[in-house]
Every structure is written in structure tokens, then in C-alpha cells.
């Protein structure tokens, strides 16, 4: 594994489930901040902290991990805010709150939260976009969203696109969620995939570009997992095929081109996990091998090079169990529970 070049951001949160303490370690990161959740429920954070996104009660930047709390089972990070779940389904949030993305009913200047704030109960998964938050309840599969809504990313059909400082229900029957910068994905138990929000690059997957989608729109079926990058979307099927769509200007779709895809297109097989950054993608195969592609300006692909985009998947290493991707950095956890990071590290 290459050494750290520069630390970065995870914006498209993968779906993390919250029954019991984290079965395996997890990692996530926001705009210059990174989080690591140990299997014993200890949550650690480091990096930029001007909006309280580390959750340690301060706005002090941390260049090494600081303990945020214990007893957590899932974590997700937006641009400058963080979400976390307890095993009992309690949801906590902290960090920047200009658009109400913390979800405590407040928004605007002076409402940033430097410590975890209780938002609600009964949740089983969390995801975060740039300035919006998404959560899933296990009892009825209801999706709840809050925060910025200028691109319709909340999915509540509001034609005024009004920001929401508290969770609003979008639908029921869902089992997984993901959030890109300004769009959202949600998967139903039968494998039907829905998307809504910003669509300038075809990231919704409905065959169109330009018009934002204000409510859940079905974009495919037969899927088993979802993830999202800045302007691209990713999904896995039960047969371990990987499907991609949306922006591809830096090769983030991994199909060997820089052409956008307006509907899901298959790019490979054998995958069991995937994550998207701003312009790059990282994926894990069933044999533990780690693959990455896309923008590589800061070495975020991890192939020992910089600058040149990687238009097709390249193998980075083996023995991994989890992946996460940020704006310009990448995280992976190996089978020994060690967290590896590479890419942007300016703080």
C-alpha cells in the first residue's frame, strides 16, 4: 500500500447497518475530516474541525485520532457534518448546520454543533451528502431526509425546494440508502432502486440529464447494494456485478472512457463493496482484492502514480474487508482491522 499523500473527504456514504455494535470496523470522512469506528463501538475522528465536525466539543483541528465516544454501531460523514448510530437505533449528529443538516430543528449561522446531538430513534442506517442527511428506519423501511434541498436531494417532492432542519419522511419499504453530493439513492427489499435530486450529469440514472428529480424515481431492479460519489452513482447486484452511471469526466465509472452514462451500465464482476469520491471509485472483490479508478491528481487511486486519471479498474492490494472514498482520498480496512489511507492530506 502506498503511503499517505494527503488526507481527504468521504461524501457518498455507504449504507451502514446498526444492529448491535459494529461487527467489523468502519471508516468515513468529510471535508477534511475522517472517522474510524472500531468493532467495540469506539468512534475516533481527526482532521479539520472548524465547524465541530469531529464531535469532540471543540473546533480544534486534530492531526491524530481523538476519541469522540463509545457504543456506536455506524457512522457517515457529509461535507462538514457527521452522523452516527447507537445499537438501539438512536441517531446522533454534529458539525456544520448552515442548511439544517444536523437535523435538530435549527439552521443557519451560529447553529453548528461541536458535540453529538440526539436526533431521533428507531434508525438502522445513515448516509450523508454534501449538505443533506439521510437515515433509514428498520421497522417499516422508511427513509428520512433533512438539510439542504436546493436540488431536490431530500426527495419530498417540494417544488419550492425548501431546506428542512428536521427529518422528513420520504417513503417506506427501503433497505439501503446512499447519498452523493446533491442526490440520493434508496434500495427496496425486492431490489428495485430509486433515486432523486440533482441530475446534471445523469447521476439519477433515468436516461435524462438537466432536470432535477424532486421525488423517488425508479431507475432499475435486481440490485443488492448502493453507493454514490459526487456526481456519479454505483450499485451492486446479487451476482456481484457492479453497475455505474452519471458523470465520468475523470474516469470515475471505470468503463475505459470519459463518457457519461445516463442509465446503469455494468463494469465488472466479483464485487462485494463499493464507494465513490468526487471523481474516483474504490471497490472490493470477494477475494479481498482492492480495486480503484478515476481521478488520481493526489494519488487517491493508490497505484503509486499521480495526475493521470485511471479509466479502468486497477488492483491496489489484497486482504481488505471494507472501503470508503472521499473527495480526493481513499480509506480501506484490512482483515487485521488496520486502517489504511492515501490521497489528499492538506487537512
C-alpha angles and dihedrals in degrees: 000000000000118000123253115287100174135336121248152171140289111207105158105065119208119223111273118188122217111207106127124338117322105295089206132014116277134199135198138161142194135195097329096333128100133196132199124192117200122212089249091062099257112142119207129187139185142166132051115013109169092126097038092259092147091062096220095124094259141079092227118129113240122209093188132037118288123192112250098180147302137255097049124144104184139018138190133176134209127191096295103348137075137213127198138176133213120216091255091060097259112150123214130184139182144166132055115018106174091126098031093263092144088063102218095124096266134095142169137049115351096020100098112129120222095186133043114284122199111243106171148309139252096053126141105180139022137199134175136204128191096290105353135073133214131195136178129215118214099208096068103001091248119167118219125193137183142165128050118018105172091120096037091257092145091064095214094127093244107159090195088059091219118182115246121216093191132047116278124192118245105177146316139247097055126137105183139027140191135179132209124191094287105354136069136214128200130182127209125216091253091057097258111145123212131189139182142171133049115022109171091125102033094263091142089064098221095125094259139090135204107034115088116232112230100192140029112299122184113240103171148333140235096052127142105184139018139203136166141206131199097290101352136076133214135194139174129214126213090256087062095250116147120225125194139182143162130050118014104169092127099033094264092145092059097220095125094258140078093229118122120241118219095191132032114289126187117242105171150336139242096051124142103171137023139178134184133215130187095289106352139065133210125195139181125219128213091256091058095256117144122221131185140176144165132055112022104173092128099028093266092143088063099220094124094261136095138203100022113096115233107226097186133040115281123190114245103179147312139252099056130142106182139023139195133179134205138187093286107351139065135215131199134175119212130214090267092058094253117146117223125193135185139166131046116022108168093119 
